[in-house]
Structures are given as structure tokens and as C-alpha cells.
Amino acid sequence: MRNTRTKWGAALTTTVLAAGLIISGCSSGSTSPGTSDGSTKQNEARVKMTMFYNEAGIATPQGVDRSNNPLIKLVEDYANVDLEFDIPIYAEYTTKHNLILSSGKLPDIFHSTIPDEAFKAGRAGAFIDLKPYYDKSPLLQKVVTPAMMELGKDPISGKYYRIPMAYDKGPQGAGILARYDLIQKYNAGKWPGTVQEWVELLKKIKKAEPDSIPMTFRVIGDNMFAYGGGTIFGLYGASPYGYRIQGGKVVPNVTLPEFKEAVLVMRDLYAEGILDKEFATTDSTKYFQKLAEKNVLWQWNTMDQILPYQVSLTLPTATGNQKSQVWGVAPPLTSYPSVLKDRKYAIAGLGMPITAHGLYIPASNKNPDRAFKVIEGFAQEQLRDKIFWGDENDTYTMKDGKRAAIPDKMSAQEHAWKRQYAFLFGYTDGQDAQNANFEAKLGKDLFASIQSGMKTIQKEAEQIGLETIVGYSEPEEVLKKNAEIMQAINKFTTEAIMGRISMQELDAAIADWERKYRALKYDPLQKYLDANKEKLIKDGYKKAGW
């Protein structure tokens, strides 16, 4: 097998566009003949296959050949193939993905991360339905459950174009992650219990450290209000791009009184110099610099992020200031703002048990049986063990019959890059290995403290149910307008926070936004909700009954 690219770089998971080919069904509706372990018969000719995949922000250290290593050999030998990889770097990923789909010249196996666009291509004939293969694969069903397959199907055609990535193993929920060392220093170790107490803590830090930036944003494309920009809005249950279901009706968050009060809080923080003057233009690079050196207090994030981040602060690449940082999970507020209609709107729900990632077999593939064997090969337990635990006496040792992580080795890129192959297991699988490593790296006390906070947030999330509606796909006309819709929200929200427009002018801007976009974006969602309410609740989306 050879790799058509040799560059490395951080990659995120974005894809777009679609194409059309003539669809062909599975040749027999069953997997190819196999050995007793399910692998392909060795007397069959070994074939070459091409595969396009996204490395998903997981850096590959120099000296590692992704085209020739013991892990990928497990997959190749299982399917009796030689794989040729096309792995673009992040800066080129979206462009390359678009070109492949629009050209119609697809590889034998395609890894995509935006199902709406991949499904559109499937409906145009680009991909085959994988359900007949899946139904006859006990190995795959152990990793990707039938329920996950149902969630992963195209909601428009009902076809199963992808084998989705499982994402049910990791910590659940989202909320405020904060610098507990700053809370100890400036608030006697007591977590703030109200919005006002958080504001007072921000002020204390700024007063004591005038050069600090206690609050800033992380702007990613058109998304301004995640991470650092999501804290205040999250506490008010009014994330700007989101909506809530209230009395059975879909209500855009920007129309809520909670949204306006959150804007007022940030308007005051900006006026006092506590909210970063550059918040609207702070990209990821600037954000992480400020996070490292400017005593940023908090961010809104998912629970699976804090332990890996805390471990990263112990690595040689961490700065002196970073090495002294201790992050923690903030508990829910003891008292929420009086304007908040119900506490439940400020609590994040469970993540979907699958991600947007998926493996597809193009209709142009002349040997779909063997291609499915490759997909099945990524579900091997032996591969999972290598990805997350690694090798004895390299990344772990045996002690009293149990595996003990060697933290420096398990945290190193030389091991972490292997998660690129977790196309089916998901990046949060291997919790046994990951937690063993985290505890060894951080020490029992800090690990237990952080994990305790994570468990509290997970219990809250379980009460809410799924965060995201199941099975809904936005119409094409909405997808085309989404960037414009977000940009309009960004404009009036940032201008109000900066004091460039009055709150009355903000009301007028929101009213104009409603006239232009509310019916377009939310009427189809309301129709879907009304038609599927009981099923949605049964599937775990409790919000359908709110």
C-alpha cells in the first residue's frame, strides 16, 4: 500500500458538495465469502483499493508511515487488499473533497464528515446502500449498533449510504470549563453559583491583573459563539444560532428575552474592558495564545475535552504559564437568572451516539464486497486494542494482571496518531486506556476531581435527553442561506455588545432578521416536529415534548 500524500497537519472535519453517478446495488446482498474469523479467504486474489480520508485534526508525527504500519496491515490482511490512501491536509481537505465529489471519480472507499452533502450525492447515485452488508456482519454490529445505523441513514431517501462512526463511549454533556486555579486564587476555591458571581470573579481577575484577558471568544468561520463566546449565552439558555422548543413551538433563541439579557451582561463586560476588545476577530490561533498566556477564565465546551486538554498542559510543548493551569468542570448554577423560563433550557443534553463521520462505498466501485471487508476490518477488536492501548512494554505494562499506562508514551504523538483509524470505534472509545493514561499523567487527586465534575454534568445531560433533533435534514434552500443567517446574527449581536447600536436598535435588527429568515429556517423544522413528535420522544429527543 502506498500513501499519495506525505504531508502532515491539523485537520478539522468539514466537507461539502455532491455529485451524480448511476447507483448499483450490492452484488448479492451479502458479504464476500470468508474464513472462520470473517476475514477474506486467502485463496482469493489480493486486490488494490483506494481510500480517501480525513485525519480529523490528529497530527501524524514525522517518521510514521500511515501507508505501512502494523495497524493498517491488520485491515489489509483481513480484507486481503492493498490500500492506497489519499489523505489531504486540513487546508486542502474541503477543496479536495469537493473536487472528488463533483468530478464523479470517487475512490473505492470514501470517508466523509458532512452527511447532508454526502447523502445528497448518494441520492444522485454516487453511493450504494450498505444495509444489506451491515445486516450480515455480526462483527460490525458489535461496534455500530442497529440503532446507530438507523440514526445514520439518509432521512430523505431512507437509504443507508454510510457506516457511521460510533460516539457513545465518551463523557457526555457540555458546560463551563474554567481555570480552577484562578477560582482558588480569587474566589477562595468556591465555584460561582450565579451569573453575577461569575461576573464578579471576572472583575476580580482583571483588577488584580490588568494585562489579563479574563474573557475572550474563539471565532471559527461564521461561528462566533462557541467556546469562549458561549459561556454567558449558555448560562441564559440562549445560544445565538440555536432554538428552543417551548409549548410545542420552535422559537429562535435570538428572539428570547434571555438572549437580550445575556447581550446586556456582555455589553457591560466589554465596556469595562473585561471582555476582550478583539473578541470578534480572535481566531483559533489567537485564542489559544490568549488561553495560554492571558489568564482566560472560562469556556463552554463538551466534557470529553477537559482531560485531554489538562494532560496537554503537562507535555514539553506547554509554556511555563500553561503548566501552572488547573482546569475544572463548573457545576450547574445554584440560582439561574430570573428571566430564564426554565432551568432545563440552560442544560446541554446528550450527544448523538454517532458522529457526522461515515464510511461510504461509491457505486463506481467494481468490487463492493471487498470494499465492505475493508470497512469491516476497521471494526476488529485487535485494531481497537492497538489504537487505544498500543503495545505492551511500549505504551503500557502489566501489573497484577492489569494494564498500567506509561503516560509519557501513551500521550505522545507517536501513539495518539493511531486514532486516525478509529473510523468506526470513534475517537472517544478506549475509555479504559484513556482514563488509565489520564490518571497516571495527572495524579489520582486531580483526575478524580475533574472526573467528578464531568459525572455531574453527564447526569444533568441524561435528564435532558438528546441535544439534537433526530432524523431532520434542512431543505436545500435553508442550507444555502445558513451562512447568511449566521452572519446577520453575528452583526447585530457584536454591534450590540460593543455598544455600537442601542438595545432598541438591536430589537429592530432582530425583527428584521425574523422577517427575512424565521419562516424560511424554522417552518420546515416545525412541520417535521409536529409530524414526528411521539417518535422523536421515543428515540430519546425529549425536547420534542417541551
Secondary structure, DSSP 8 states (H G I E B T S, - for coil): --BS----------------------SSSS---B-TTS-B-TTS--EEEEEE---TT----TT--TTSSHHHHHHHHHHTEEEEEE---HHHHHHHHHHHHHH----SEEEES-HHHHHHHHHTTSB---HHHHTT-HHHHHHS-HHHHHHHS-TTT----EEEEE--SS---EEEEEEHHHHHHHHTT----SHHHHHHHHHHHHHH-TT--SB----BTTB-SSBGGGHHHHHTT--TT-EEEETTEEEEGGGSHHHHHHHHHHHHHHHTT-B-TTGGG--HHHHHHHHHHS---EEEEEGGGHHHHHHHTTSTTS-HHHHT--EEE----SS--TT-S-GGGGS--B--SEEEEEEE-BTT-S-HHHHHHHHHHTT-HHHHHHHHT--BTTTEEEETTEEEE-HHHHHSHHHHGGGGG-TTT-TT--HHHHHHHHHHHH-HHHHHHHHHHHHHHHHHHHHH-BSS-SS----HHHHHHHHHHHHHHHHHHHHHHTTSS-HHHHHHHHHHHIIIIIHHHHHHHHHHHHHHHHHHHHTT-GGGG-
